Amino acid sequence: QVQLVQSGAEVKEPGAAVKISCKASGFNLNAYYIHWVRQVPGQGPEWMGLKVPGSANYARQFRGRVTMTRDTSTSTVYMELSSLRSDDTAVYYCVRGRFGHHASYFDFWGQGTLVTVSS
Amino acid sequence: EIVLTQSPDSLSLSPGERATLSCRATQTVINNFLAWYQHQPGQPPRLLIFDASVRATGIPDRFSGSGSGTEFTLTISRLEPEDFALYYCQHYGDSPLPFGGGTKVEIK
C-alpha cells in the first residue's frame, strides 16, 4: 500500500537547521511529485514547496531557508529548513501530489514530524 | 494570491444531523481546483474531495462537495461519530497552495 514514512521528532535551538526525511513505498516515486506542508499548532496547514527533477518551487516565505532534495535510488525525499525560529515549531508533512503539476491536491500524507524550536 | 476563508469556525451538531461547511475564496477558483480534507487529532489530514465535487477513493457518499467561482461547500449528510473532526479546504490552481483556517465539527 502507499506509504510515506517520515523521520522522528526533532528539538532544535533557534538558529539551527533541521533535515527531515520521507521514504516513499507502494508507488513509483517518479510518477508523482512530493510536496512539503507544515501545520503550526492551532492553525491551518501551510504549503512549503516541492522539488522535482530539474527544478524546485518554494513558497515565498521559505525561500532562502528551505532546501528540498530527492534520492530516487532510495525513494526518499528530504526537506531541510535552516535559521530556525520559535515560530517554525510545527508538524511537518510530506505529501503526494499529481505528477506534472506543481499545483495539486494531496492524496497521501506522511505521518508528520514534530519540530520543536526552543532554547 | 487567493486567500480562503472557512466558516463557521466551529459547528456543534449531533450524530445523524447534516453538516454544511463553507469555504470562500478572494478570487475565482479556476477549473474548480478546490479540495477538502478531514483532520483527526494525532493523524495526518485525509483527502475527502478534489475538483470541488469529486470524492477521493474510499470516501463515503455522505460526503459531498459543491460550488464554483468563489463559494464552495462541503456537506456531510448524516454525521457519524467518526466525522467529528477538523475540516480544511485547499486551493490548487497555482502556487502558492493556500489552505483555509478550518472548521471544527464538534459533538453537541
Boltz contact constraints between the chains, C-beta under 6 A:
constraints:
  - contact:
      token1: [A, 44]
      token2: [B, 88]
      max_distance: 6.0
  - contact:
      token1: [A, 44]
      token2: [B, 99]
      max_distance: 6.0
  - contact:
      token1: [A, 44]
      token2: [B, 100]
      max_distance: 6.0
  - contact:
      token1: [A, 44]
      token2: [B, 101]
      max_distance: 6.0
  - contact:
      token1: [A, 44]
      token2: [B, 102]
      max_distance: 6.0
  - contact:
      token1: [A, 45]
      token2: [B, 99]
      max_distance: 6.0
  - contact:
      token1: [A, 47]
      token2: [B, 96]
      max_distance: 6.0
  - contact:
      token1: [A, 47]
      token2: [B, 97]
      max_distance: 6.0
  - contact:
      token1: [A, 57]
      token2: [B, 95]
      max_distance: 6.0
  - contact:
      token1: [A, 59]
      token2: [B, 96]
      max_distance: 6.0
  - contact:
      token1: [A, 93]
      token2: [B, 44]
      max_distance: 6.0
  - contact:
      token1: [A, 102]
      token2: [B, 95]
      max_distance: 6.0
  - contact:
      token1: [A, 103]
      token2: [B, 92]
      max_distance: 6.0
  - contact:
      token1: [A, 103]
      token2: [B, 94]
      max_distance: 6.0
  - contact:
      token1: [A, 103]
      token2: [B, 95]
      max_distance: 6.0
  - contact:
      token1: [A, 103]
      token2: [B, 97]
      max_distance: 6.0
  - contact:
      token1: [A, 104]
      token2: [B, 92]
      max_distance: 6.0
  - contact:
      token1: [A, 105]
      token2: [B, 35]
      max_distance: 6.0
  - contact:
      token1: [A, 105]
      token2: [B, 50]
      max_distance: 6.0
  - contact:
      token1: [A, 105]
      token2: [B, 92]
      max_distance: 6.0
  - contact:
      token1: [A, 107]
      token2: [B, 47]
      max_distance: 6.0
  - contact:
      token1: [A, 109]
      token2: [B, 44]
      max_distance: 6.0
  - contact:
      token1: [A, 109]
      token2: [B, 45]
      max_distance: 6.0
  - contact:
      token1: [A, 112]
      token2: [B, 44]
      max_distance: 6.0
